[in-house]
């Protein structure tokens, strides 16, 4: 009987060791995913700011074009001429 109990204890220890190993792997994976998510969030914020700046520039150009004479804008030669 003691052999059976010893086998059961050994099996439980193996299972606990396996669970500990899995937990350590999951913790490492979670930390990696958290870092990647943080970097992506920073990139999204930067891209949003760039879009805001481009929209503002577009609005400025549109306002300048609307304020100017459309006929003269159409007749203006491109810069490479």
N, CA, C and O atoms as a Maestro MAE file, in Angstrom:
{
 s_m_m2io_version
 :::
 2.0.0
}

f_m_ct {
 s_m_title
 :::
 protein
 m_atom[324] {
  # First column is atom index #
  i_m_mmod_type
  r_m_x_coord
  r_m_y_coord
  r_m_z_coord
  i_m_residue_number
  s_m_chain_name
  s_m_pdb_residue_name
  s_m_pdb_atom_name
  i_m_atomic_number
  :::
  1 25 0.795 -1.186 0.000 1 A "UNK " " N  " 7
  2 3 0.000 0.000 0.000 1 A "UNK " " CA " 6
  3 2 0.844 1.260 0.000 1 A "UNK " " C  " 6
  4 15 0.481 2.255 -0.627 1 A "UNK " " O  " 8
  5 25 1.952 1.224 0.688 2 A "UNK " " N  " 7
  6 3 2.799 2.414 0.744 2 A "UNK " " CA " 6
  7 2 3.383 2.730 -0.627 2 A "UNK " " C  " 6
  8 15 3.647 3.890 -0.940 2 A "UNK " " O  " 8
  9 25 3.581 1.709 -1.437 3 A "UNK " " N  " 7
  10 3 4.074 1.923 -2.791 3 A "UNK " " CA " 6
  11 2 3.053 2.681 -3.625 3 A "UNK " " C  " 6
  12 15 3.420 3.540 -4.426 3 A "UNK " " O  " 8
  13 25 1.790 2.373 -3.445 4 A "UNK " " N  " 7
  14 3 0.711 3.029 -4.168 4 A "UNK " " CA " 6
  15 2 0.601 4.491 -3.750 4 A "UNK " " C  " 6
  16 15 0.433 5.366 -4.599 4 A "UNK " " O  " 8
  17 25 0.697 4.768 -2.432 5 A "UNK " " N  " 7
  18 3 0.627 6.137 -1.921 5 A "UNK " " CA " 6
  19 2 1.837 6.932 -2.399 5 A "UNK " " C  " 6
  20 15 1.728 8.113 -2.729 5 A "UNK " " O  " 8
  21 25 2.978 6.276 -2.431 6 A "UNK " " N  " 7
  22 3 4.188 6.944 -2.899 6 A "UNK " " CA " 6
  23 2 4.075 7.298 -4.381 6 A "UNK " " C  " 6
  24 15 4.509 8.366 -4.811 6 A "UNK " " O  " 8
  25 25 3.488 6.388 -5.151 7 A "UNK " " N  " 7
  26 3 3.278 6.662 -6.579 7 A "UNK " " CA " 6
  27 2 2.316 7.829 -6.779 7 A "UNK " " C  " 6
  28 15 2.515 8.675 -7.651 7 A "UNK " " O  " 8
  29 25 1.265 7.857 -5.952 8 A "UNK " " N  " 7
  30 3 0.296 8.947 -6.042 8 A "UNK " " CA " 6
  31 2 0.947 10.288 -5.682 8 A "UNK " " C  " 6
  32 15 0.713 11.298 -6.346 8 A "UNK " " O  " 8
  33 25 1.764 10.284 -4.628 9 A "UNK " " N  " 7
  34 3 2.468 11.511 -4.231 9 A "UNK " " CA " 6
  35 2 3.404 11.977 -5.339 9 A "UNK " " C  " 6
  36 15 3.492 13.169 -5.637 9 A "UNK " " O  " 8
  37 25 4.091 11.032 -5.934 10 A "UNK " " N  " 7
  38 3 5.026 11.377 -7.003 10 A "UNK " " CA " 6
  39 2 4.274 11.957 -8.213 10 A "UNK " " C  " 6
  40 15 4.729 12.913 -8.842 10 A "UNK " " O  " 8
  41 25 3.127 11.364 -8.520 11 A "UNK " " N  " 7
  42 3 2.302 11.864 -9.628 11 A "UNK " " CA " 6
  43 2 1.786 13.272 -9.322 11 A "UNK " " C  " 6
  44 15 1.789 14.135 -10.200 11 A "UNK " " O  " 8
  45 25 1.350 13.509 -8.098 12 A "UNK " " N  " 7
  46 3 0.882 14.845 -7.704 12 A "UNK " " CA " 6
  47 2 2.010 15.869 -7.803 12 A "UNK " " C  " 6
  48 15 1.795 16.989 -8.266 12 A "UNK " " O  " 8
  49 25 3.194 15.493 -7.375 13 A "UNK " " N  " 7
  50 3 4.344 16.397 -7.461 13 A "UNK " " CA " 6
  51 2 4.680 16.719 -8.922 13 A "UNK " " C  " 6
  52 15 5.009 17.857 -9.257 13 A "UNK " " O  " 8
  53 25 4.594 15.710 -9.775 14 A "UNK " " N  " 7
  54 3 4.841 15.926 -11.201 14 A "UNK " " CA " 6
  55 2 3.808 16.887 -11.780 14 A "UNK " " C  " 6
  56 15 4.143 17.781 -12.557 14 A "UNK " " O  " 8
  57 25 2.544 16.693 -11.391 15 A "UNK " " N  " 7
  58 3 1.479 17.559 -11.893 15 A "UNK " " CA " 6
  59 2 1.659 19.000 -11.395 15 A "UNK " " C  " 6
  60 15 1.458 19.952 -12.148 15 A "UNK " " O  " 8
  61 25 2.036 19.148 -10.129 16 A "UNK " " N  " 7
  62 3 2.263 20.489 -9.581 16 A "UNK " " CA " 6
  63 2 3.430 21.159 -10.300 16 A "UNK " " C  " 6
  64 15 3.359 22.344 -10.626 16 A "UNK " " O  " 8
  65 25 4.485 20.420 -10.546 17 A "UNK " " N  " 7
  66 3 5.639 20.974 -11.263 17 A "UNK " " CA " 6
  67 2 5.242 21.394 -12.672 17 A "UNK " " C  " 6
  68 15 5.675 22.441 -13.153 17 A "UNK " " O  " 8
  69 25 4.419 20.583 -13.338 18 A "UNK " " N  " 7
  70 3 3.945 20.908 -14.678 18 A "UNK " " CA " 6
  71 2 3.077 22.170 -14.648 18 A "UNK " " C  " 6
  72 15 3.218 23.042 -15.504 18 A "UNK " " O  " 8
  73 25 2.195 22.262 -13.678 19 A "UNK " " N  " 7
  74 3 1.344 23.458 -13.547 19 A "UNK " " CA " 6
  75 2 2.182 24.708 -13.266 19 A "UNK " " C  " 6
  76 15 1.896 25.780 -13.800 19 A "UNK " " O  " 8
  77 25 3.201 24.574 -12.442 20 A "UNK " " N  " 7
  78 3 4.075 25.705 -12.160 20 A "UNK " " CA " 6
  79 2 4.807 26.155 -13.421 20 A "UNK " " C  " 6
  80 15 4.978 27.349 -13.663 20 A "UNK " " O  " 8
  81 25 5.232 25.190 -14.209 21 A "UNK " " N  " 7
  82 3 5.913 25.508 -15.462 21 A "UNK " " CA " 6
  83 2 4.966 26.228 -16.419 21 A "UNK " " C  " 6
  84 15 5.345 27.212 -17.053 21 A "UNK " " O  " 8
  85 25 3.739 25.734 -16.520 22 A "UNK " " N  " 7
  86 3 2.749 26.370 -17.383 22 A "UNK " " CA " 6
  87 2 2.426 27.783 -16.911 22 A "UNK " " C  " 6
  88 15 2.286 28.695 -17.725 22 A "UNK " " O  " 8
  89 25 2.310 27.962 -15.614 23 A "UNK " " N  " 7
  90 3 2.029 29.285 -15.048 23 A "UNK " " CA " 6
  91 2 3.164 30.261 -15.362 23 A "UNK " " C  " 6
  92 15 2.913 31.408 -15.734 23 A "UNK " " O  " 8
  93 25 4.389 29.815 -15.216 24 A "UNK " " N  " 7
  94 3 5.526 30.683 -15.519 24 A "UNK " " CA " 6
  95 2 5.515 31.082 -16.999 24 A "UNK " " C  " 6
  96 15 5.782 32.236 -17.333 24 A "UNK " " O  " 8
  97 25 5.213 30.146 -17.868 25 A "UNK " " N  " 7
  98 3 5.139 30.441 -19.302 25 A "UNK " " CA " 6
  99 2 4.023 31.436 -19.583 25 A "UNK " " C  " 6
  100 15 4.213 32.375 -20.356 25 A "UNK " " O  " 8
  101 25 2.868 31.244 -18.969 26 A "UNK " " N  " 7
  102 3 1.741 32.147 -19.176 26 A "UNK " " CA " 6
  103 2 2.041 33.545 -18.648 26 A "UNK " " C  " 6
  104 15 1.663 34.537 -19.271 26 A "UNK " " O  " 8
  105 25 2.711 33.631 -17.517 27 A "UNK " " N  " 7
  106 3 3.086 34.936 -16.973 27 A "UNK " " CA " 6
  107 2 4.038 35.656 -17.919 27 A "UNK " " C  " 6
  108 15 3.905 36.859 -18.140 27 A "UNK " " O  " 8
  109 25 5.000 34.919 -18.482 28 A "UNK " " N  " 7
  110 3 5.932 35.509 -19.439 28 A "UNK " " CA " 6
  111 2 5.201 35.957 -20.701 28 A "UNK " " C  " 6
  112 15 5.463 37.038 -21.229 28 A "UNK " " O  " 8
  113 25 4.289 35.126 -21.174 29 A "UNK " " N  " 7
  114 3 3.508 35.484 -22.365 29 A "UNK " " CA " 6
  115 2 2.659 36.714 -22.098 29 A "UNK " " C  " 6
  116 15 2.560 37.596 -22.951 29 A "UNK " " O  " 8
  117 25 2.057 36.782 -20.943 30 A "UNK " " N  " 7
  118 3 1.227 37.930 -20.580 30 A "UNK " " CA " 6
  119 2 2.057 39.210 -20.524 30 A "UNK " " C  " 6
  120 15 1.606 40.261 -20.979 30 A "UNK " " O  " 8
  121 25 3.243 39.131 -19.981 31 A "UNK " " N  " 7
  122 3 4.115 40.303 -19.927 31 A "UNK " " CA " 6
  123 2 4.508 40.754 -21.329 31 A "UNK " " C  " 6
  124 15 4.557 41.952 -21.607 31 A "UNK " " O  " 8
  125 25 4.787 39.800 -22.209 32 A "UNK " " N  " 7
  126 3 5.135 40.136 -23.596 32 A "UNK " " CA " 6
  127 2 3.959 40.776 -24.313 32 A "UNK " " C  " 6
  128 15 4.129 41.761 -25.031 32 A "UNK " " O  " 8
  129 25 2.777 40.228 -24.127 33 A "UNK " " N  " 7
  130 3 1.583 40.793 -24.756 33 A "UNK " " CA " 6
  131 2 1.276 42.184 -24.212 33 A "UNK " " C  " 6
  132 15 0.853 43.064 -24.962 33 A "UNK " " O  " 8
  133 25 1.484 42.386 -22.920 34 A "UNK " " N  " 7
  134 3 1.258 43.692 -22.317 34 A "UNK " " CA " 6
  135 2 2.207 44.731 -22.914 34 A "UNK " " C  " 6
  136 15 1.795 45.855 -23.203 34 A "UNK " " O  " 8
  137 25 3.457 44.366 -23.097 35 A "UNK " " N  " 7
  138 3 4.430 45.284 -23.689 35 A "UNK " " CA " 6
  139 2 4.062 45.607 -25.133 35 A "UNK " " C  " 6
  140 15 4.166 46.756 -25.563 35 A "UNK " " O  " 8
  141 25 3.630 44.591 -25.882 36 A "UNK " " N  " 7
  142 3 3.234 44.814 -27.276 36 A "UNK " " CA " 6
  143 2 1.998 45.699 -27.349 36 A "UNK " " C  " 6
  144 15 1.913 46.578 -28.205 36 A "UNK " " O  " 8
  145 25 1.052 45.475 -26.468 37 A "UNK " " N  " 7
  146 3 -0.163 46.284 -26.440 37 A "UNK " " CA " 6
  147 2 0.160 47.735 -26.107 37 A "UNK " " C  " 6
  148 15 -0.400 48.655 -26.703 37 A "UNK " " O  " 8
  149 25 1.046 47.932 -25.172 38 A "UNK " " N  " 7
  150 3 1.453 49.285 -24.795 38 A "UNK " " CA " 6
  151 2 2.123 50.003 -25.968 38 A "UNK " " C  " 6
  152 15 1.842 51.174 -26.225 38 A "UNK " " O  " 8
  153 25 3.000 49.305 -26.671 39 A "UNK " " N  " 7
  154 3 3.678 49.903 -27.826 39 A "UNK " " CA " 6
  155 2 2.672 50.239 -28.922 39 A "UNK " " C  " 6
  156 15 2.769 51.291 -29.554 39 A "UNK " " O  " 8
  157 25 1.712 49.354 -29.147 40 A "UNK " " N  " 7
  158 3 0.697 49.616 -30.169 40 A "UNK " " CA " 6
  159 2 -0.172 50.800 -29.781 40 A "UNK " " C  " 6
  160 15 -0.544 51.601 -30.639 40 A "UNK " " O  " 8
  161 25 -0.497 50.921 -28.512 41 A "UNK " " N  " 7
  162 3 -1.302 52.060 -28.056 41 A "UNK " " CA " 6
  163 2 -0.559 53.370 -28.289 41 A "UNK " " C  " 6
  164 15 -1.163 54.359 -28.705 41 A "UNK " " O  " 8
  165 25 0.741 53.387 -28.025 42 A "UNK " " N  " 7
  166 3 1.530 54.587 -28.270 42 A "UNK " " CA " 6
  167 2 1.550 54.928 -29.756 42 A "UNK " " C  " 6
  168 15 1.445 56.095 -30.133 42 A "UNK " " O  " 8
  169 25 1.683 53.908 -30.596 43 A "UNK " " N  " 7
  170 3 1.693 54.128 -32.037 43 A "UNK " " CA " 6
  171 2 0.340 54.647 -32.517 43 A "UNK " " C  " 6
  172 15 0.280 55.523 -33.380 43 A "UNK " " O  " 8
  173 25 -0.736 54.114 -31.964 44 A "UNK " " N  " 7
  174 3 -2.077 54.589 -32.331 44 A "UNK " " CA " 6
  175 2 -2.236 56.056 -31.952 44 A "UNK " " C  " 6
  176 15 -2.773 56.841 -32.734 44 A "UNK " " O  " 8
  177 25 -1.781 56.430 -30.776 45 A "UNK " " N  " 7
  178 3 -1.868 57.836 -30.355 45 A "UNK " " CA " 6
  179 2 -1.079 58.737 -31.297 45 A "UNK " " C  " 6
  180 15 -1.543 59.817 -31.661 45 A "UNK " " O  " 8
  181 25 0.112 58.296 -31.692 46 A "UNK " " N  " 7
  182 3 0.928 59.070 -32.623 46 A "UNK " " CA " 6
  183 2 0.236 59.208 -33.970 46 A "UNK " " C  " 6
  184 15 0.198 60.298 -34.541 46 A "UNK " " O  " 8
  185 25 -0.309 58.112 -34.480 47 A "UNK " " N  " 7
  186 3 -0.997 58.144 -35.769 47 A "UNK " " CA " 6
  187 2 -2.236 59.035 -35.720 47 A "UNK " " C  " 6
  188 15 -2.518 59.755 -36.677 47 A "UNK " " O  " 8
  189 25 -2.968 58.993 -34.623 48 A "UNK " " N  " 7
  190 3 -4.136 59.871 -34.478 48 A "UNK " " CA " 6
  191 2 -3.715 61.339 -34.517 48 A "UNK " " C  " 6
  192 15 -4.369 62.169 -35.149 48 A "UNK " " O  " 8
  193 25 -2.624 61.642 -33.840 49 A "UNK " " N  " 7
  194 3 -2.137 63.029 -33.821 49 A "UNK " " CA " 6
  195 2 -1.719 63.454 -35.227 49 A "UNK " " C  " 6
  196 15 -2.004 64.578 -35.641 49 A "UNK " " O  " 8
  197 25 -1.048 62.572 -35.963 50 A "UNK " " N  " 7
  198 3 -0.656 62.896 -37.330 50 A "UNK " " CA " 6
  199 2 -1.876 63.119 -38.212 50 A "UNK " " C  " 6
  200 15 -1.871 64.015 -39.055 50 A "UNK " " O  " 8
  201 25 -2.913 62.322 -38.030 51 A "UNK " " N  " 7
  202 3 -4.139 62.507 -38.809 51 A "UNK " " CA " 6
  203 2 -4.771 63.855 -38.479 51 A "UNK " " C  " 6
  204 15 -5.223 64.563 -39.378 51 A "UNK " " O  " 8
  205 25 -4.805 64.209 -37.210 52 A "UNK " " N  " 7
  206 3 -5.355 65.506 -36.812 52 A "UNK " " CA " 6
  207 2 -4.589 66.647 -37.474 52 A "UNK " " C  " 6
  208 15 -5.192 67.605 -37.959 52 A "UNK " " O  " 8
  209 25 -3.263 66.544 -37.493 53 A "UNK " " N  " 7
  210 3 -2.454 67.589 -38.113 53 A "UNK " " CA " 6
  211 2 -2.698 67.659 -39.621 53 A "UNK " " C  " 6
  212 15 -2.776 68.749 -40.189 53 A "UNK " " O  " 8
  213 25 -2.818 66.506 -40.264 54 A "UNK " " N  " 7
  214 3 -3.080 66.503 -41.703 54 A "UNK " " CA " 6
  215 2 -4.464 67.063 -42.016 54 A "UNK " " C  " 6
  216 15 -4.642 67.763 -43.012 54 A "UNK " " O  " 8
  217 25 -5.441 66.756 -41.169 55 A "UNK " " N  " 7
  218 3 -6.785 67.302 -41.379 55 A "UNK " " CA " 6
  219 2 -6.768 68.822 -41.236 55 A "UNK " " C  " 6
  220 15 -7.412 69.532 -42.007 55 A "UNK " " O  " 8
  221 25 -6.034 69.309 -40.253 56 A "UNK " " N  " 7
  222 3 -5.945 70.755 -40.058 56 A "UNK " " CA " 6
  223 2 -5.270 71.416 -41.256 56 A "UNK " " C  " 6
  224 15 -5.713 72.471 -41.712 56 A "UNK " " O  " 8
  225 25 -4.214 70.812 -41.765 57 A "UNK " " N  " 7
  226 3 -3.539 71.359 -42.950 57 A "UNK " " CA " 6
  227 2 -4.455 71.339 -44.165 57 A "UNK " " C  " 6
  228 15 -4.495 72.293 -44.942 57 A "UNK " " O  " 8
  229 25 -5.178 70.260 -44.319 58 A "UNK " " N  " 7
  230 3 -6.109 70.156 -45.433 58 A "UNK " " CA " 6
  231 2 -7.166 71.258 -45.344 58 A "UNK " " C  " 6
  232 15 -7.500 71.887 -46.349 58 A "UNK " " O  " 8
  233 25 -7.678 71.484 -44.161 59 A "UNK " " N  " 7
  234 3 -8.672 72.540 -43.972 59 A "UNK " " CA " 6
  235 2 -8.076 73.917 -44.280 59 A "UNK " " C  " 6
  236 15 -8.745 74.769 -44.865 59 A "UNK " " O  " 8
  237 25 -6.830 74.130 -43.891 60 A "UNK " " N  " 7
  238 3 -6.163 75.401 -44.190 60 A "UNK " " CA " 6
  239 2 -6.022 75.579 -45.699 60 A "UNK " " C  " 6
  240 15 -6.322 76.651 -46.226 60 A "UNK " " O  " 8
  241 25 -5.571 74.543 -46.393 61 A "UNK " " N  " 7
  242 3 -5.419 74.630 -47.846 61 A "UNK " " CA " 6
  243 2 -6.763 74.838 -48.529 61 A "UNK " " C  " 6
  244 15 -6.873 75.616 -49.476 61 A "UNK " " O  " 8
  245 25 -7.782 74.140 -48.045 62 A "UNK " " N  " 7
  246 3 -9.116 74.286 -48.628 62 A "UNK " " CA " 6
  247 2 -9.628 75.703 -48.421 62 A "UNK " " C  " 6
  248 15 -10.248 76.275 -49.318 62 A "UNK " " O  " 8
  249 25 -9.377 76.274 -47.253 63 A "UNK " " N  " 7
  250 3 -9.809 77.647 -46.982 63 A "UNK " " CA " 6
  251 2 -9.048 78.634 -47.859 63 A "UNK " " C  " 6
  252 15 -9.634 79.593 -48.362 63 A "UNK " " O  " 8
  253 25 -7.751 78.412 -48.048 64 A "UNK " " N  " 7
  254 3 -6.969 79.299 -48.911 64 A "UNK " " CA " 6
  255 2 -7.459 79.219 -50.347 64 A "UNK " " C  " 6
  256 15 -7.547 80.235 -51.037 64 A "UNK " " O  " 8
  257 25 -7.776 78.019 -50.794 65 A "UNK " " N  " 7
  258 3 -8.257 77.848 -52.154 65 A "UNK " " CA " 6
  259 2 -9.622 78.506 -52.311 65 A "UNK " " C  " 6
  260 15 -9.883 79.159 -53.321 65 A "UNK " " O  " 8
  261 25 -10.482 78.340 -51.332 66 A "UNK " " N  " 7
  262 3 -11.824 78.926 -51.392 66 A "UNK " " CA " 6
  263 2 -11.758 80.451 -51.351 66 A "UNK " " C  " 6
  264 15 -12.596 81.114 -51.961 66 A "UNK " " O  " 8
  265 25 -10.797 81.009 -50.657 67 A "UNK " " N  " 7
  266 3 -10.672 82.456 -50.550 67 A "UNK " " CA " 6
  267 2 -10.065 83.056 -51.823 67 A "UNK " " C  " 6
  268 15 -10.306 84.223 -52.132 67 A "UNK " " O  " 8
  269 25 -9.292 82.275 -52.551 68 A "UNK " " N  " 7
  270 3 -8.631 82.771 -53.760 68 A "UNK " " CA " 6
  271 2 -9.555 82.691 -54.955 68 A "UNK " " C  " 6
  272 15 -10.686 82.215 -54.861 68 A "UNK " " O  " 8
  273 25 -9.057 83.161 -56.065 69 A "UNK " " N  " 7
  274 3 -9.799 83.149 -57.319 69 A "UNK " " CA " 6
  275 2 -9.619 81.782 -57.976 69 A "UNK " " C  " 6
  276 15 -8.502 81.441 -58.365 69 A "UNK " " O  " 8
  277 25 -10.690 80.986 -58.113 70 A "UNK " " N  " 7
  278 3 -10.540 79.654 -58.704 70 A "UNK " " CA " 6
  279 2 -10.010 79.700 -60.131 70 A "UNK " " C  " 6
  280 15 -9.284 78.796 -60.543 70 A "UNK " " O  " 8
  281 25 -10.353 80.719 -60.881 71 A "UNK " " N  " 7
  282 3 -9.881 80.792 -62.259 71 A "UNK " " CA " 6
  283 2 -8.369 80.943 -62.302 71 A "UNK " " C  " 6
  284 15 -7.706 80.306 -63.121 71 A "UNK " " O  " 8
  285 25 -7.817 81.776 -61.431 72 A "UNK " " N  " 7
  286 3 -6.365 81.955 -61.427 72 A "UNK " " CA " 6
  287 2 -5.663 80.691 -60.926 72 A "UNK " " C  " 6
  288 15 -4.555 80.382 -61.363 72 A "UNK " " O  " 8
  289 25 -6.298 79.971 -60.022 73 A "UNK " " N  " 7
  290 3 -5.706 78.726 -59.529 73 A "UNK " " CA " 6
  291 2 -5.656 77.679 -60.628 73 A "UNK " " C  " 6
  292 15 -4.713 76.890 -60.692 73 A "UNK " " O  " 8
  293 25 -6.661 77.664 -61.492 74 A "UNK " " N  " 7
  294 3 -6.671 76.699 -62.589 74 A "UNK " " CA " 6
  295 2 -5.627 77.048 -63.642 74 A "UNK " " C  " 6
  296 15 -5.075 76.157 -64.287 74 A "UNK " " O  " 8
  297 25 -5.353 78.339 -63.818 75 A "UNK " " N  " 7
  298 3 -4.408 78.772 -64.842 75 A "UNK " " CA " 6
  299 2 -2.963 78.729 -64.344 75 A "UNK " " C  " 6
  300 15 -2.034 78.809 -65.147 75 A "UNK " " O  " 8
  301 25 -2.771 78.607 -63.071 76 A "UNK " " N  " 7
  302 3 -1.424 78.591 -62.500 76 A "UNK " " CA " 6
  303 2 -0.666 77.357 -63.005 76 A "UNK " " C  " 6
  304 15 -1.196 76.246 -63.006 76 A "UNK " " O  " 8
  305 25 0.563 77.570 -63.426 77 A "UNK " " N  " 7
  306 3 1.376 76.460 -63.926 77 A "UNK " " CA " 6
  307 2 1.904 75.644 -62.741 77 A "UNK " " C  " 6
  308 15 2.170 76.191 -61.671 77 A "UNK " " O  " 8
  309 25 2.051 74.348 -62.940 78 A "UNK " " N  " 7
  310 3 2.648 73.522 -61.896 78 A "UNK " " CA " 6
  311 2 4.085 73.960 -61.627 78 A "UNK " " C  " 6
  312 15 4.717 74.575 -62.487 78 A "UNK " " O  " 8
  313 25 4.602 73.651 -60.448 79 A "UNK " " N  " 7
  314 3 5.940 74.122 -60.085 79 A "UNK " " CA " 6
  315 2 7.063 73.616 -60.986 79 A "UNK " " C  " 6
  316 15 8.131 74.228 -61.001 79 A "UNK " " O  " 8
  317 25 6.881 72.557 -61.719 80 A "UNK " " N  " 7
  318 3 7.965 72.024 -62.545 80 A "UNK " " CA " 6
  319 2 8.098 72.761 -63.882 80 A "UNK " " C  " 6
  320 15 9.011 72.457 -64.650 80 A "UNK " " O  " 8
  321 25 7.214 73.721 -64.182 81 A "UNK " " N  " 7
  322 3 7.334 74.490 -65.432 81 A "UNK " " CA " 6
  323 2 8.196 75.693 -65.258 81 A "UNK " " C  " 6
  324 15 8.402 76.448 -66.209 81 A "UNK " " O  " 8
  :::
 }
 m_bond[323] {
  # First column is bond index #
  i_m_from
  i_m_to
  i_m_order
  :::
  1 1 2 1
  2 2 3 1
  3 3 4 2
  4 3 5 1
  5 5 6 1
  6 6 7 1
  7 7 8 2
  8 7 9 1
  9 9 10 1
  10 10 11 1
  11 11 12 2
  12 11 13 1
  13 13 14 1
  14 14 15 1
  15 15 16 2
  16 15 17 1
  17 17 18 1
  18 18 19 1
  19 19 20 2
  20 19 21 1
  21 21 22 1
  22 22 23 1
  23 23 24 2
  24 23 25 1
  25 25 26 1
  26 26 27 1
  27 27 28 2
  28 27 29 1
  29 29 30 1
  30 30 31 1
  31 31 32 2
  32 31 33 1
  33 33 34 1
  34 34 35 1
  35 35 36 2
  36 35 37 1
  37 37 38 1
  38 38 39 1
  39 39 40 2
  40 39 41 1
  41 41 42 1
  42 42 43 1
  43 43 44 2
  44 43 45 1
  45 45 46 1
  46 46 47 1
  47 47 48 2
  48 47 49 1
  49 49 50 1
  50 50 51 1
  51 51 52 2
  52 51 53 1
  53 53 54 1
  54 54 55 1
  55 55 56 2
  56 55 57 1
  57 57 58 1
  58 58 59 1
  59 59 60 2
  60 59 61 1
  61 61 62 1
  62 62 63 1
  63 63 64 2
  64 63 65 1
  65 65 66 1
  66 66 67 1
  67 67 68 2
  68 67 69 1
  69 69 70 1
  70 70 71 1
  71 71 72 2
  72 71 73 1
  73 73 74 1
  74 74 75 1
  75 75 76 2
  76 75 77 1
  77 77 78 1
  78 78 79 1
  79 79 80 2
  80 79 81 1
  81 81 82 1
  82 82 83 1
  83 83 84 2
  84 83 85 1
  85 85 86 1
  86 86 87 1
  87 87 88 2
  88 87 89 1
  89 89 90 1
  90 90 91 1
  91 91 92 2
  92 91 93 1
  93 93 94 1
  94 94 95 1
  95 95 96 2
  96 95 97 1
  97 97 98 1
  98 98 99 1
  99 99 100 2
  100 99 101 1
  101 101 102 1
  102 102 103 1
  103 103 104 2
  104 103 105 1
  105 105 106 1
  106 106 107 1
  107 107 108 2
  108 107 109 1
  109 109 110 1
  110 110 111 1
  111 111 112 2
  112 111 113 1
  113 113 114 1
  114 114 115 1
  115 115 116 2
  116 115 117 1
  117 117 118 1
  118 118 119 1
  119 119 120 2
  120 119 121 1
  121 121 122 1
  122 122 123 1
  123 123 124 2
  124 123 125 1
  125 125 126 1
  126 126 127 1
  127 127 128 2
  128 127 129 1
  129 129 130 1
  130 130 131 1
  131 131 132 2
  132 131 133 1
  133 133 134 1
  134 134 135 1
  135 135 136 2
  136 135 137 1
  137 137 138 1
  138 138 139 1
  139 139 140 2
  140 139 141 1
  141 141 142 1
  142 142 143 1
  143 143 144 2
  144 143 145 1
  145 145 146 1
  146 146 147 1
  147 147 148 2
  148 147 149 1
  149 149 150 1
  150 150 151 1
  151 151 152 2
  152 151 153 1
  153 153 154 1
  154 154 155 1
  155 155 156 2
  156 155 157 1
  157 157 158 1
  158 158 159 1
  159 159 160 2
  160 159 161 1
  161 161 162 1
  162 162 163 1
  163 163 164 2
  164 163 165 1
  165 165 166 1
  166 166 167 1
  167 167 168 2
  168 167 169 1
  169 169 170 1
  170 170 171 1
  171 171 172 2
  172 171 173 1
  173 173 174 1
  174 174 175 1
  175 175 176 2
  176 175 177 1
  177 177 178 1
  178 178 179 1
  179 179 180 2
  180 179 181 1
  181 181 182 1
  182 182 183 1
  183 183 184 2
  184 183 185 1
  185 185 186 1
  186 186 187 1
  187 187 188 2
  188 187 189 1
  189 189 190 1
  190 190 191 1
  191 191 192 2
  192 191 193 1
  193 193 194 1
  194 194 195 1
  195 195 196 2
  196 195 197 1
  197 197 198 1
  198 198 199 1
  199 199 200 2
  200 199 201 1
  201 201 202 1
  202 202 203 1
  203 203 204 2
  204 203 205 1
  205 205 206 1
  206 206 207 1
  207 207 208 2
  208 207 209 1
  209 209 210 1
  210 210 211 1
  211 211 212 2
  212 211 213 1
  213 213 214 1
  214 214 215 1
  215 215 216 2
  216 215 217 1
  217 217 218 1
  218 218 219 1
  219 219 220 2
  220 219 221 1
  221 221 222 1
  222 222 223 1
  223 223 224 2
  224 223 225 1
  225 225 226 1
  226 226 227 1
  227 227 228 2
  228 227 229 1
  229 229 230 1
  230 230 231 1
  231 231 232 2
  232 231 233 1
  233 233 234 1
  234 234 235 1
  235 235 236 2
  236 235 237 1
  237 237 238 1
  238 238 239 1
  239 239 240 2
  240 239 241 1
  241 241 242 1
  242 242 243 1
  243 243 244 2
  244 243 245 1
  245 245 246 1
  246 246 247 1
  247 247 248 2
  248 247 249 1
  249 249 250 1
  250 250 251 1
  251 251 252 2
  252 251 253 1
  253 253 254 1
  254 254 255 1
  255 255 256 2
  256 255 257 1
  257 257 258 1
  258 258 259 1
  259 259 260 2
  260 259 261 1
  261 261 262 1
  262 262 263 1
  263 263 264 2
  264 263 265 1
  265 265 266 1
  266 266 267 1
  267 267 268 2
  268 267 269 1
  269 269 270 1
  270 270 271 1
  271 271 272 2
  272 271 273 1
  273 273 274 1
  274 274 275 1
  275 275 276 2
  276 275 277 1
  277 277 278 1
  278 278 279 1
  279 279 280 2
  280 279 281 1
  281 281 282 1
  282 282 283 1
  283 283 284 2
  284 283 285 1
  285 285 286 1
  286 286 287 1
  287 287 288 2
  288 287 289 1
  289 289 290 1
  290 290 291 1
  291 291 292 2
  292 291 293 1
  293 293 294 1
  294 294 295 1
  295 295 296 2
  296 295 297 1
  297 297 298 1
  298 298 299 1
  299 299 300 2
  300 299 301 1
  301 301 302 1
  302 302 303 1
  303 303 304 2
  304 303 305 1
  305 305 306 1
  306 306 307 1
  307 307 308 2
  308 307 309 1
  309 309 310 1
  310 310 311 1
  311 311 312 2
  312 311 313 1
  313 313 314 1
  314 314 315 1
  315 315 316 2
  316 315 317 1
  317 317 318 1
  318 318 319 1
  319 319 320 2
  320 319 321 1
  321 321 322 1
  322 322 323 1
  323 323 324 2
  :::
 }
}
